[in-house]
Structures are given as C-alpha cells and as structure tokens.
Amino acid sequence: MTPSVCSTSYDAYSAPEATLQACGDKAYPLTSVTTTGDGGHAYHYKMDGMEAITRVPPSSFQPAHASTSELSMYGLKEPPANSPRHARWEYIINHIHFDTGPPAPRLIIVPNEENYNIGPAGNIGSEAGTASSENWSGYLNYSSYQQYTAATAIYPEPNPSATCTKASEVTWAGLGGYNSHNLAQDGSAYAAPGLGNHQAWWEILPAGYVGVPGYYATTGDYFEAETYYIDSKKVEFWFYNSANNKSYGVEVITSSGLDRSTADFIVERPRVKGYYVPLADFGSQEIDGYTEYTQLSKYPSNVLSMYSKSTLLASPGALGASFIDSWYNCGKEEE
C-alpha cells in the first residue's frame, strides 16, 4: 500500500530514502562537471531519456557588464528593446544573485499523472475562443501559422488557504500540451505531492515533476517562470524570485518531442494516483504573461475555465496587460 505521505507536500530532497522508494520518486546523481568558457561550471545529470545541465557563473561574473551571449548561457535571454519586459530585464541583471555554492548531488523526478487530453476534443478548434478543462484555468496562445519559442509568467506567489482537504495548486508557464502529449512547463507549487510548499519545479512530459533543489518562491512576492525553446531537442527553464533576487536556470536535452503550437499560462490542480485532487483556494491570482517576450494578448488566445463536471472551480477574467485567475470552488477528488 502506498503511504499517505505520497499524497502530500514534501520536499523530495530532504525526505528519507524510504519515502522516495515508497512514493516511486527517482533520484539521478550528478554525472559530470565541465567548465564554461568564462570559468564557470556546468553540472550534468542524466535522467530517464533526458540530460539536465545547470550552469553557474564564476564569482567574478558581473551580469550588468556581460555580453548577450554570456547572459544567455545562464538563462538570461534579453528581450527586444521595444519589449514591455525589457525594463524588468534590465532591473534583474543589475540585482540578480547566483548561488555559487556546491551543486546539488542529484536531481529527483516525482511521478506526475498529467492529463494528456485537456480540451473537449484534445485540440483547439479556433485561434481565439473558449474551452473548459478538468484541471487547467488560464490563457493559452494558439496560432495556425506560428510556432512559439518563449512563454514567461510573472505572478505574486499565492498562499492558498486550507479550504478543503487534499487540495493542491500549481502555477506555471509552458509550451505545448493542449494539441499533443508533448508539454514543457515550469512554475511553483502548493501542496503538490513530492514538492515542498512554494517550491519551483520543471517538467517535460512524459516524465514527472523535477523540483529545483533548495529553490522556492516567496509568498506575496513576484516570481518569474520561463520556458524557452532552443531547438528540436533542447529546452531551457529559468526562474527568478524578486524577494531575494535569486535565479535558477537549467537546460534540458530530451528525447521527447517538443510541441510549440501553444504558449500556456495556467493555474492547475494536479492529478494524483489516477484522480484529480481538489483545487486549493488560491483566491485571485494575477498572472502577467509574455509570449515571445511581448504581452500574450498580442497573439490569438484561448481562454480556459476549470470545471468539475458542472461546477466551476476557477476561471480567468478579461485579458489586458495581465489577467486575474479566480478561484470559485475546491471541487472534489475525482477520476
């Protein structure tokens, strides 16, 4: 019998080995360390058909004086000068803090039973429209003539209330997942199995969540999560916490296909042991979404509302410079 802890929030990096084994969590040790051109280090992890690479600059690294290519190597992709994100990017490179301590000795994949068939028919019928979902609420861009490369969500980290038992909530940005089983995503979590409350995570389906070791969002402060397409086998995830100016970036080489037909900005209730869990009461969640480093409203968009049968659980408001996703009901544990 699977222990009850497997259905609760826990940081897999500090959990006992017995818990990891009982819950099916898989640990992958650091396999190699290489040196970057500027004297920094790249840490490599081989994991279930993927290779994850985290890069840490040398202590002498000064982001404000670094070249575009140097910044890009550490996850800092410069938006175009006319992008509404550019001023924030300039602030970040003048305040960012990199953790130059010892690398994580391992990364851990936590099983995640993502629902692959999100929409009513598993695909989008029009470039701009509405749809319902059993576990997603938010906006996604869809264009029949464009493949997206970057989805960035900036939001105050929510602090959901314990309105109902076994309730969870994750907020994320990603590419794909609506028209196919291929989804690359990253964000933060609350009460999600195998992740600490407010822990950052990334995922490429069909693998599960990979929590970021020791890296958390701060409730009430702005958190930034970005999914960036590099090429047909590479994607990069990047995070930034405005409370402490700490960032984390990881490049992932994957054997899974990458779907770029949608850019997604979502609040979700996870699926655990074959069941959707109730949705934690996150109140009203402001999400400032950027597709290709411009506001997501500049691209054709579909609005998604989350339902448990006929009960509305969450739904986003009008799309402007940002949007507000609002909680309405916990729902219940259901298949």
DOVORO-665403 format. One record per residue (C-alpha): residue in three letters; x negated, y negated, z negated; residue number from 1. Coordinates in Angstrom, 2 decimals. Example, Ala and Ser with C-alpha at 12.3 -4.5 7.8 and 13.67 -1.06 7.14 Angstrom:
// DOVORO-665403
<zaro res="ALA" east="-12.30" north="4.50" up="-7.80" n="1"/>
<zaro res="SER" east="-13.67" north="1.06" up="-7.14" n="2"/>
// end
This chain:
// DOVORO-665403
<zaro res="MET" east="0.00" north="0.00" up="0.00" n="1"/>
<zaro res="THR" east="-1.32" north="-3.45" up="0.91" n="2"/>
<zaro res="PRO" east="-1.88" north="-5.52" up="-2.26" n="3"/>
<zaro res="SER" east="0.27" north="-8.62" up="-2.79" n="4"/>
<zaro res="VAL" east="-2.80" north="-10.90" up="-2.68" n="5"/>
<zaro res="CYS" east="-2.95" north="-10.31" up="1.10" n="6"/>
<zaro res="SER" east="0.25" north="-12.35" up="1.49" n="7"/>
<zaro res="THR" east="-1.07" north="-15.32" up="-0.48" n="8"/>
<zaro res="SER" east="-3.54" north="-18.15" up="-0.06" n="9"/>
<zaro res="TYR" east="-7.11" north="-17.14" up="-0.88" n="10"/>
<zaro res="ASP" east="-10.47" north="-18.25" up="0.47" n="11"/>
<zaro res="ALA" east="-11.90" north="-15.12" up="2.06" n="12"/>
<zaro res="TYR" east="-15.45" north="-16.41" up="1.47" n="13"/>
<zaro res="SER" east="-15.04" north="-16.33" up="-2.31" n="14"/>
<zaro res="ALA" east="-12.73" north="-13.29" up="-2.54" n="15"/>
<zaro res="PRO" east="-14.01" north="-9.95" up="-3.88" n="16"/>
<zaro res="GLU" east="-15.15" north="-7.45" up="-1.28" n="17"/>
<zaro res="ALA" east="-12.34" north="-5.14" up="-2.40" n="18"/>
<zaro res="THR" east="-9.81" north="-7.80" up="-1.39" n="19"/>
<zaro res="LEU" east="-11.36" north="-8.22" up="2.05" n="20"/>
<zaro res="GLN" east="-11.24" north="-4.48" up="2.65" n="21"/>
<zaro res="ALA" east="-7.68" north="-4.10" up="1.37" n="22"/>
<zaro res="CYS" east="-6.43" north="-7.02" up="3.49" n="23"/>
<zaro res="GLY" east="-8.22" north="-6.00" up="6.68" n="24"/>
<zaro res="ASP" east="-10.48" north="-9.06" up="6.76" n="25"/>
<zaro res="LYS" east="-13.61" north="-8.51" up="8.86" n="26"/>
<zaro res="ALA" east="-16.96" north="-10.08" up="7.97" n="27"/>
<zaro res="TYR" east="-19.63" north="-10.77" up="10.59" n="28"/>
<zaro res="PRO" east="-23.13" north="-11.65" up="9.37" n="29"/>
<zaro res="LEU" east="-25.42" north="-14.33" up="10.76" n="30"/>
<zaro res="THR" east="-27.27" north="-12.61" up="13.60" n="31"/>
<zaro res="SER" east="-29.89" north="-15.16" up="14.69" n="32"/>
<zaro res="VAL" east="-31.16" north="-18.71" up="14.28" n="33"/>
<zaro res="THR" east="-32.52" north="-20.78" up="17.15" n="34"/>
<zaro res="THR" east="-33.98" north="-24.28" up="17.29" n="35"/>
<zaro res="THR" east="-32.29" north="-27.08" up="19.21" n="36"/>
<zaro res="GLY" east="-34.27" north="-29.46" up="21.41" n="37"/>
<zaro res="ASP" east="-34.28" north="-32.19" up="18.75" n="38"/>
<zaro res="GLY" east="-35.48" north="-29.93" up="15.94" n="39"/>
<zaro res="GLY" east="-32.08" north="-28.98" up="14.58" n="40"/>
<zaro res="HIS" east="-30.85" north="-25.43" up="14.22" n="41"/>
<zaro res="ALA" east="-28.19" north="-23.27" up="15.86" n="42"/>
<zaro res="TYR" east="-26.69" north="-20.40" up="13.88" n="43"/>
<zaro res="HIS" east="-25.29" north="-17.47" up="15.85" n="44"/>
<zaro res="TYR" east="-22.61" north="-14.99" up="14.77" n="45"/>
<zaro res="LYS" east="-21.49" north="-12.02" up="16.90" n="46"/>
<zaro res="MET" east="-17.86" north="-11.21" up="16.16" n="47"/>
<zaro res="ASP" east="-15.32" north="-8.95" up="17.91" n="48"/>
<zaro res="GLY" east="-15.99" north="-9.89" up="21.52" n="49"/>
<zaro res="MET" east="-16.97" north="-13.45" up="20.60" n="50"/>
<zaro res="GLU" east="-20.13" north="-15.32" up="19.70" n="51"/>
<zaro res="ALA" east="-19.74" north="-18.31" up="17.39" n="52"/>
<zaro res="ILE" east="-22.53" north="-20.91" up="17.32" n="53"/>
<zaro res="THR" east="-22.72" north="-23.70" up="14.77" n="54"/>
<zaro res="ARG" east="-25.33" north="-26.41" up="15.26" n="55"/>
<zaro res="VAL" east="-26.80" north="-28.59" up="12.53" n="56"/>
<zaro res="PRO" east="-28.98" north="-31.61" up="13.40" n="57"/>
<zaro res="PRO" east="-32.32" north="-32.35" up="11.74" n="58"/>
<zaro res="SER" east="-32.26" north="-34.57" up="8.66" n="59"/>
<zaro res="SER" east="-33.74" north="-37.40" up="10.78" n="60"/>
<zaro res="PHE" east="-30.75" north="-37.39" up="13.15" n="61"/>
<zaro res="GLN" east="-29.07" north="-40.81" up="13.46" n="62"/>
<zaro res="PRO" east="-25.74" north="-40.48" up="15.31" n="63"/>
<zaro res="ALA" east="-25.37" north="-44.22" up="15.91" n="64"/>
<zaro res="HIS" east="-28.62" north="-44.20" up="17.92" n="65"/>
<zaro res="ALA" east="-28.28" north="-40.78" up="19.56" n="66"/>
<zaro res="SER" east="-27.61" north="-40.18" up="23.26" n="67"/>
<zaro res="THR" east="-24.28" north="-38.98" up="24.57" n="68"/>
<zaro res="SER" east="-25.71" north="-35.51" up="25.23" n="69"/>
<zaro res="GLU" east="-27.22" north="-35.29" up="21.73" n="70"/>
<zaro res="LEU" east="-23.90" north="-36.24" up="20.15" n="71"/>
<zaro res="SER" east="-22.03" north="-33.79" up="22.35" n="72"/>
<zaro res="MET" east="-24.28" north="-30.96" up="21.18" n="73"/>
<zaro res="TYR" east="-22.97" north="-31.49" up="17.64" n="74"/>
<zaro res="GLY" east="-19.32" north="-31.72" up="18.65" n="75"/>
<zaro res="LEU" east="-19.06" north="-35.49" up="19.06" n="76"/>
<zaro res="LYS" east="-17.60" north="-35.91" up="22.54" n="77"/>
<zaro res="GLU" east="-17.46" north="-39.60" up="23.46" n="78"/>
<zaro res="PRO" east="-14.03" north="-40.73" up="24.72" n="79"/>
<zaro res="PRO" east="-13.94" north="-43.09" up="27.72" n="80"/>
<zaro res="ALA" east="-14.48" north="-46.74" up="26.77" n="81"/>
<zaro res="ASN" east="-10.83" north="-47.53" up="27.53" n="82"/>
<zaro res="SER" east="-9.53" north="-44.65" up="25.40" n="83"/>
<zaro res="PRO" east="-7.43" north="-45.57" up="22.34" n="84"/>
<zaro res="ARG" east="-9.69" north="-43.14" up="20.46" n="85"/>
<zaro res="HIS" east="-12.93" north="-44.93" up="21.26" n="86"/>
<zaro res="ALA" east="-12.85" north="-47.36" up="18.33" n="87"/>
<zaro res="ARG" east="-12.31" north="-44.48" up="15.92" n="88"/>
<zaro res="TRP" east="-15.13" north="-42.54" up="17.54" n="89"/>
<zaro res="GLU" east="-17.48" north="-45.49" up="17.02" n="90"/>
<zaro res="TYR" east="-16.50" north="-45.63" up="13.36" n="91"/>
<zaro res="ILE" east="-17.16" north="-41.91" up="13.00" n="92"/>
<zaro res="ILE" east="-20.67" north="-41.97" up="14.48" n="93"/>
<zaro res="ASN" east="-21.58" north="-44.76" up="12.05" n="94"/>
<zaro res="HIS" east="-20.27" north="-42.91" up="9.00" n="95"/>
<zaro res="ILE" east="-20.43" north="-39.20" up="9.78" n="96"/>
<zaro res="HIS" east="-22.13" north="-36.81" up="7.39" n="97"/>
<zaro res="PHE" east="-23.56" north="-33.44" up="8.45" n="98"/>
<zaro res="ASP" east="-24.06" north="-30.61" up="5.99" n="99"/>
<zaro res="THR" east="-27.72" north="-29.65" up="6.44" n="100"/>
<zaro res="GLY" east="-27.72" north="-27.03" up="3.69" n="101"/>
<zaro res="PRO" east="-28.19" north="-23.28" up="4.17" n="102"/>
<zaro res="PRO" east="-25.99" north="-21.71" up="6.86" n="103"/>
<zaro res="ALA" east="-23.04" north="-19.51" up="5.99" n="104"/>
<zaro res="PRO" east="-24.38" north="-15.95" up="5.68" n="105"/>
<zaro res="ARG" east="-21.28" north="-14.67" up="7.51" n="106"/>
<zaro res="LEU" east="-18.02" north="-15.63" up="9.17" n="107"/>
<zaro res="ILE" east="-14.77" north="-13.83" up="8.36" n="108"/>
<zaro res="ILE" east="-11.80" north="-13.10" up="10.63" n="109"/>
<zaro res="VAL" east="-8.45" north="-12.88" up="8.82" n="110"/>
<zaro res="PRO" east="-5.69" north="-10.99" up="10.67" n="111"/>
<zaro res="ASN" east="-3.02" north="-13.28" up="12.14" n="112"/>
<zaro res="GLU" east="0.09" north="-11.92" up="13.79" n="113"/>
<zaro res="GLU" east="0.72" north="-14.85" up="16.11" n="114"/>
<zaro res="ASN" east="3.98" north="-14.70" up="18.03" n="115"/>
<zaro res="TYR" east="2.98" north="-14.49" up="21.68" n="116"/>
<zaro res="ASN" east="6.41" north="-15.22" up="23.14" n="117"/>
<zaro res="ILE" east="7.00" north="-18.71" up="21.80" n="118"/>
<zaro res="GLY" east="9.57" north="-20.19" up="24.17" n="119"/>
<zaro res="PRO" east="13.04" north="-18.96" up="25.08" n="120"/>
<zaro res="ALA" east="11.63" north="-17.13" up="28.09" n="121"/>
<zaro res="GLY" east="7.94" north="-17.24" up="27.23" n="122"/>
<zaro res="ASN" east="7.25" north="-20.09" up="29.64" n="123"/>
<zaro res="ILE" east="8.14" north="-23.68" up="30.37" n="124"/>
<zaro res="GLY" east="10.75" north="-24.38" up="32.98" n="125"/>
<zaro res="SER" east="10.04" north="-28.07" up="33.48" n="126"/>
<zaro res="GLU" east="7.27" north="-30.57" up="32.90" n="127"/>
<zaro res="ALA" east="9.34" north="-32.59" up="30.47" n="128"/>
<zaro res="GLY" east="12.08" north="-31.03" up="28.39" n="129"/>
<zaro res="THR" east="13.13" north="-29.49" up="25.10" n="130"/>
<zaro res="ALA" east="12.85" north="-26.00" up="23.71" n="131"/>
<zaro res="SER" east="13.34" north="-24.10" up="20.47" n="132"/>
<zaro res="SER" east="10.88" north="-21.81" up="18.74" n="133"/>
<zaro res="GLU" east="10.95" north="-19.47" up="15.78" n="134"/>
<zaro res="ASN" east="7.64" north="-20.77" up="14.44" n="135"/>
<zaro res="TRP" east="6.43" north="-23.92" up="16.28" n="136"/>
<zaro res="SER" east="7.55" north="-27.53" up="15.87" n="137"/>
<zaro res="GLY" east="5.93" north="-30.45" up="17.67" n="138"/>
<zaro res="TYR" east="4.97" north="-31.55" up="21.16" n="139"/>
<zaro res="LEU" east="3.07" north="-29.93" up="23.97" n="140"/>
<zaro res="ASN" east="1.92" north="-31.40" up="27.26" n="141"/>
<zaro res="TYR" east="2.60" north="-29.39" up="30.38" n="142"/>
<zaro res="SER" east="1.76" north="-30.25" up="33.94" n="143"/>
<zaro res="SER" east="2.11" north="-28.11" up="37.04" n="144"/>
<zaro res="TYR" east="-0.77" north="-29.97" up="38.66" n="145"/>
<zaro res="GLN" east="-3.34" north="-30.24" up="35.84" n="146"/>
<zaro res="GLN" east="-5.44" north="-28.03" up="33.60" n="147"/>
<zaro res="TYR" east="-6.20" north="-29.65" up="30.24" n="148"/>
<zaro res="THR" east="-9.64" north="-29.73" up="28.61" n="149"/>
<zaro res="ALA" east="-9.16" north="-31.50" up="25.25" n="150"/>
<zaro res="ALA" east="-6.47" north="-31.62" up="22.56" n="151"/>
<zaro res="THR" east="-7.10" north="-33.67" up="19.42" n="152"/>
<zaro res="ALA" east="-4.76" north="-34.06" up="16.44" n="153"/>
<zaro res="ILE" east="-5.29" north="-36.69" up="13.73" n="154"/>
<zaro res="TYR" east="-3.00" north="-36.44" up="10.72" n="155"/>
<zaro res="PRO" east="-2.82" north="-37.05" up="6.98" n="156"/>
<zaro res="GLU" east="-3.34" north="-33.65" up="5.36" n="157"/>
<zaro res="PRO" east="0.06" north="-32.67" up="3.89" n="158"/>
<zaro res="ASN" east="0.57" north="-31.39" up="0.37" n="159"/>
<zaro res="PRO" east="3.71" north="-29.25" up="0.67" n="160"/>
<zaro res="SER" east="5.94" north="-28.65" up="-2.34" n="161"/>
<zaro res="ALA" east="6.83" north="-25.21" up="-3.66" n="162"/>
<zaro res="THR" east="10.42" north="-25.35" up="-2.44" n="163"/>
<zaro res="CYS" east="10.61" north="-21.64" up="-1.68" n="164"/>
<zaro res="THR" east="8.56" north="-18.52" up="-2.31" n="165"/>
<zaro res="LYS" east="6.07" north="-17.03" up="0.16" n="166"/>
<zaro res="ALA" east="6.17" north="-20.27" up="2.16" n="167"/>
<zaro res="SER" east="3.26" north="-21.37" up="4.36" n="168"/>
<zaro res="GLU" east="2.44" north="-24.12" up="6.83" n="169"/>
<zaro res="VAL" east="-0.39" north="-24.78" up="9.28" n="170"/>
<zaro res="THR" east="-1.01" north="-27.92" up="11.36" n="171"/>
<zaro res="TRP" east="-3.11" north="-27.66" up="14.49" n="172"/>
<zaro res="ALA" east="-4.13" north="-28.80" up="17.96" n="173"/>
<zaro res="GLY" east="-4.86" north="-26.37" up="20.77" n="174"/>
<zaro res="LEU" east="-4.86" north="-25.35" up="24.41" n="175"/>
<zaro res="GLY" east="-2.52" north="-22.71" up="25.85" n="176"/>
<zaro res="GLY" east="-0.35" north="-20.16" up="24.06" n="177"/>
<zaro res="TYR" east="3.02" north="-21.11" up="25.50" n="178"/>
<zaro res="ASN" east="2.79" north="-19.71" up="29.01" n="179"/>
<zaro res="SER" east="0.47" north="-16.81" up="28.16" n="180"/>
<zaro res="HIS" east="-1.04" north="-14.86" up="25.28" n="181"/>
<zaro res="ASN" east="-4.21" north="-16.95" up="25.54" n="182"/>
<zaro res="LEU" east="-4.45" north="-19.64" up="22.88" n="183"/>
<zaro res="ALA" east="-7.39" north="-21.56" up="21.41" n="184"/>
<zaro res="GLN" east="-6.49" north="-23.65" up="18.36" n="185"/>
<zaro res="ASP" east="-7.86" north="-25.27" up="15.21" n="186"/>
<zaro res="GLY" east="-6.43" north="-27.11" up="12.21" n="187"/>
<zaro res="SER" east="-5.77" north="-26.85" up="8.49" n="188"/>
<zaro res="ALA" east="-3.62" north="-24.54" up="6.40" n="189"/>
<zaro res="TYR" east="-1.42" north="-24.48" up="3.31" n="190"/>
<zaro res="ALA" east="-0.60" north="-21.21" up="1.51" n="191"/>
<zaro res="ALA" east="-1.66" north="-19.16" up="4.54" n="192"/>
<zaro res="PRO" east="-2.89" north="-15.63" up="3.79" n="193"/>
<zaro res="GLY" east="-6.67" north="-15.40" up="3.78" n="194"/>
<zaro res="LEU" east="-7.22" north="-19.15" up="3.83" n="195"/>
<zaro res="GLY" east="-7.63" north="-21.47" up="0.86" n="196"/>
<zaro res="ASN" east="-5.12" north="-24.29" up="0.49" n="197"/>
<zaro res="HIS" east="-6.10" north="-27.05" up="2.95" n="198"/>
<zaro res="GLN" east="-8.96" north="-25.00" up="4.40" n="199"/>
<zaro res="ALA" east="-9.97" north="-25.71" up="8.00" n="200"/>
<zaro res="TRP" east="-9.74" north="-22.82" up="10.47" n="201"/>
<zaro res="TRP" east="-10.08" north="-21.97" up="14.16" n="202"/>
<zaro res="GLU" east="-8.76" north="-19.14" up="16.28" n="203"/>
<zaro res="ILE" east="-8.89" north="-17.66" up="19.77" n="204"/>
<zaro res="LEU" east="-6.19" north="-15.05" up="20.30" n="205"/>
<zaro res="PRO" east="-6.01" north="-12.12" up="20.01" n="206"/>
<zaro res="ALA" east="-8.49" north="-12.43" up="17.12" n="207"/>
<zaro res="GLY" east="-7.24" north="-13.84" up="13.81" n="208"/>
<zaro res="TYR" east="-7.99" north="-16.97" up="11.81" n="209"/>
<zaro res="VAL" east="-11.63" north="-17.82" up="11.14" n="210"/>
<zaro res="GLY" east="-11.74" north="-20.05" up="8.07" n="211"/>
<zaro res="VAL" east="-14.54" north="-22.62" up="8.00" n="212"/>
<zaro res="PRO" east="-16.83" north="-21.72" up="5.08" n="213"/>
<zaro res="GLY" east="-16.53" north="-24.31" up="2.30" n="214"/>
<zaro res="TYR" east="-14.82" north="-26.90" up="4.51" n="215"/>
<zaro res="TYR" east="-11.45" north="-28.36" up="3.51" n="216"/>
<zaro res="ALA" east="-9.13" north="-31.20" up="4.42" n="217"/>
<zaro res="THR" east="-8.26" north="-33.68" up="1.65" n="218"/>
<zaro res="THR" east="-4.57" north="-34.16" up="0.89" n="219"/>
<zaro res="GLY" east="-3.30" north="-37.58" up="1.88" n="220"/>
<zaro res="ASP" east="-6.41" north="-38.46" up="3.89" n="221"/>
<zaro res="TYR" east="-6.74" north="-38.27" up="7.63" n="222"/>
<zaro res="PHE" east="-8.04" north="-35.05" up="9.09" n="223"/>
<zaro res="GLU" east="-9.09" north="-34.53" up="12.68" n="224"/>
<zaro res="ALA" east="-8.98" north="-31.24" up="14.59" n="225"/>
<zaro res="GLU" east="-10.08" north="-30.90" up="18.20" n="226"/>
<zaro res="THR" east="-10.05" north="-28.04" up="20.70" n="227"/>
<zaro res="TYR" east="-12.34" north="-28.70" up="23.67" n="228"/>
<zaro res="TYR" east="-12.70" north="-26.56" up="26.79" n="229"/>
<zaro res="ILE" east="-16.29" north="-26.19" up="28.04" n="230"/>
<zaro res="ASP" east="-15.94" north="-23.55" up="30.76" n="231"/>
<zaro res="SER" east="-14.04" north="-20.34" up="31.51" n="232"/>
<zaro res="LYS" east="-15.75" north="-18.51" up="28.63" n="233"/>
<zaro res="LYS" east="-16.56" north="-21.30" up="26.18" n="234"/>
<zaro res="VAL" east="-14.51" north="-23.49" up="23.89" n="235"/>
<zaro res="GLU" east="-15.56" north="-25.82" up="21.10" n="236"/>
<zaro res="PHE" east="-13.75" north="-26.63" up="17.86" n="237"/>
<zaro res="TRP" east="-14.55" north="-29.75" up="15.89" n="238"/>
<zaro res="PHE" east="-13.26" north="-31.16" up="12.59" n="239"/>
<zaro res="TYR" east="-13.63" north="-34.43" up="10.72" n="240"/>
<zaro res="ASN" east="-12.48" north="-35.32" up="7.20" n="241"/>
<zaro res="SER" east="-12.08" north="-39.08" up="6.71" n="242"/>
<zaro res="ALA" east="-12.18" north="-38.73" up="2.90" n="243"/>
<zaro res="ASN" east="-15.84" north="-37.71" up="2.82" n="244"/>
<zaro res="ASN" east="-16.90" north="-38.28" up="6.47" n="245"/>
<zaro res="LYS" east="-17.94" north="-34.64" up="6.79" n="246"/>
<zaro res="SER" east="-17.70" north="-32.90" up="10.13" n="247"/>
<zaro res="TYR" east="-17.98" north="-29.32" up="11.33" n="248"/>
<zaro res="GLY" east="-18.34" north="-28.03" up="14.86" n="249"/>
<zaro res="VAL" east="-18.50" north="-24.54" up="16.34" n="250"/>
<zaro res="GLU" east="-18.90" north="-23.40" up="19.94" n="251"/>
<zaro res="VAL" east="-17.30" north="-20.05" up="20.74" n="252"/>
<zaro res="ILE" east="-18.17" north="-17.82" up="23.67" n="253"/>
<zaro res="THR" east="-15.24" north="-15.50" up="24.26" n="254"/>
<zaro res="SER" east="-14.29" north="-12.57" up="26.47" n="255"/>
<zaro res="SER" east="-10.62" north="-13.59" up="26.19" n="256"/>
<zaro res="GLY" east="-9.04" north="-15.69" up="28.88" n="257"/>
<zaro res="LEU" east="-8.52" north="-19.40" up="28.18" n="258"/>
<zaro res="ASP" east="-5.18" north="-20.91" up="29.17" n="259"/>
<zaro res="ARG" east="-5.24" north="-24.65" up="29.84" n="260"/>
<zaro res="SER" east="-1.70" north="-25.11" up="31.12" n="261"/>
<zaro res="THR" east="-0.61" north="-26.82" up="27.89" n="262"/>
<zaro res="ALA" east="-2.10" north="-29.09" up="25.23" n="263"/>
<zaro res="ASP" east="-0.39" north="-28.42" up="21.90" n="264"/>
<zaro res="PHE" east="0.23" north="-30.49" up="18.73" n="265"/>
<zaro res="ILE" east="2.06" north="-28.25" up="16.30" n="266"/>
<zaro res="VAL" east="3.30" north="-27.56" up="12.78" n="267"/>
<zaro res="GLU" east="3.77" north="-23.80" up="12.38" n="268"/>
<zaro res="ARG" east="4.96" north="-21.16" up="9.96" n="269"/>
<zaro res="PRO" east="2.66" north="-18.12" up="10.19" n="270"/>
<zaro res="ARG" east="3.65" north="-14.52" up="10.83" n="271"/>
<zaro res="VAL" east="2.54" north="-12.04" up="8.16" n="272"/>
<zaro res="LYS" east="2.94" north="-8.24" up="8.24" n="273"/>
<zaro res="GLY" east="5.41" north="-8.42" up="11.09" n="274"/>
<zaro res="TYR" east="7.55" north="-11.17" up="9.52" n="275"/>
<zaro res="TYR" east="7.74" north="-14.92" up="9.89" n="276"/>
<zaro res="VAL" east="7.27" north="-16.41" up="6.44" n="277"/>
<zaro res="PRO" east="9.39" north="-19.32" up="5.15" n="278"/>
<zaro res="LEU" east="8.22" north="-22.79" up="6.12" n="279"/>
<zaro res="ALA" east="6.63" north="-24.75" up="3.26" n="280"/>
<zaro res="ASP" east="8.23" north="-28.15" up="2.62" n="281"/>
<zaro res="PHE" east="5.66" north="-30.50" up="4.16" n="282"/>
<zaro res="GLY" east="8.07" north="-33.46" up="4.13" n="283"/>
<zaro res="SER" east="7.34" north="-35.73" up="7.07" n="284"/>
<zaro res="GLN" east="4.10" north="-35.13" up="8.92" n="285"/>
<zaro res="GLU" east="2.66" north="-37.86" up="11.12" n="286"/>
<zaro res="ILE" east="0.59" north="-36.48" up="13.99" n="287"/>
<zaro res="ASP" east="-1.44" north="-38.72" up="16.27" n="288"/>
<zaro res="GLY" east="-2.12" north="-36.54" up="19.30" n="289"/>
<zaro res="TYR" east="-4.57" north="-37.09" up="22.14" n="290"/>
<zaro res="THR" east="-4.77" north="-35.15" up="25.38" n="291"/>
<zaro res="GLU" east="-7.89" north="-35.75" up="27.46" n="292"/>
<zaro res="TYR" east="-8.71" north="-38.49" up="24.90" n="293"/>
<zaro res="THR" east="-5.65" north="-40.54" up="25.68" n="294"/>
<zaro res="GLN" east="-2.28" north="-40.52" up="23.92" n="295"/>
<zaro res="LEU" east="-0.33" north="-37.35" up="24.57" n="296"/>
<zaro res="SER" east="2.66" north="-39.49" up="25.57" n="297"/>
<zaro res="LYS" east="0.80" north="-40.38" up="28.77" n="298"/>
<zaro res="TYR" east="1.33" north="-36.83" up="30.06" n="299"/>
<zaro res="PRO" east="4.53" north="-34.87" up="30.74" n="300"/>
<zaro res="SER" east="5.60" north="-33.40" up="27.41" n="301"/>
<zaro res="ASN" east="8.00" north="-30.84" up="25.99" n="302"/>
<zaro res="VAL" east="9.45" north="-31.23" up="22.51" n="303"/>
<zaro res="LEU" east="9.75" north="-28.12" up="20.34" n="304"/>
<zaro res="SER" east="12.04" north="-27.69" up="17.32" n="305"/>
<zaro res="MET" east="11.67" north="-24.76" up="14.92" n="306"/>
<zaro res="TYR" east="14.74" north="-22.67" up="14.16" n="307"/>
<zaro res="SER" east="15.53" north="-19.65" up="12.04" n="308"/>
<zaro res="LYS" east="18.42" north="-18.34" up="14.13" n="309"/>
<zaro res="SER" east="20.83" north="-21.33" up="13.99" n="310"/>
<zaro res="THR" east="19.13" north="-23.05" up="11.02" n="311"/>
<zaro res="LEU" east="16.85" north="-25.98" up="11.87" n="312"/>
<zaro res="LEU" east="13.57" north="-25.70" up="9.95" n="313"/>
<zaro res="ALA" east="11.53" north="-28.55" up="11.46" n="314"/>
<zaro res="SER" east="11.76" north="-30.96" up="14.35" n="315"/>
<zaro res="PRO" east="9.68" north="-33.87" up="15.69" n="316"/>
<zaro res="GLY" east="11.01" north="-37.37" up="16.17" n="317"/>
<zaro res="ALA" east="10.54" north="-39.66" up="19.15" n="318"/>
<zaro res="LEU" east="7.15" north="-39.68" up="20.81" n="319"/>
<zaro res="GLY" east="5.33" north="-43.01" up="20.77" n="320"/>
<zaro res="ALA" east="1.72" north="-43.71" up="19.86" n="321"/>
<zaro res="SER" east="2.23" north="-40.79" up="17.45" n="322"/>
<zaro res="PHE" east="5.19" north="-38.72" up="16.27" n="323"/>
<zaro res="ILE" east="6.72" north="-37.65" up="12.97" n="324"/>
<zaro res="ASP" east="7.44" north="-33.97" up="12.45" n="325"/>
<zaro res="SER" east="10.04" north="-33.49" up="9.72" n="326"/>
<zaro res="TRP" east="10.86" north="-30.51" up="7.53" n="327"/>
<zaro res="TYR" east="14.52" north="-29.59" up="7.08" n="328"/>
<zaro res="ASN" east="14.70" north="-26.08" up="5.64" n="329"/>
<zaro res="CYS" east="12.50" north="-23.24" up="4.41" n="330"/>
<zaro res="GLY" east="14.29" north="-20.57" up="6.32" n="331"/>
<zaro res="LYS" east="13.54" north="-17.07" up="5.13" n="332"/>
<zaro res="GLU" east="11.22" north="-14.17" up="5.69" n="333"/>
<zaro res="GLU" east="12.39" north="-12.51" up="8.91" n="334"/>
<zaro res="GLU" east="11.24" north="-10.46" up="11.85" n="335"/>
// end
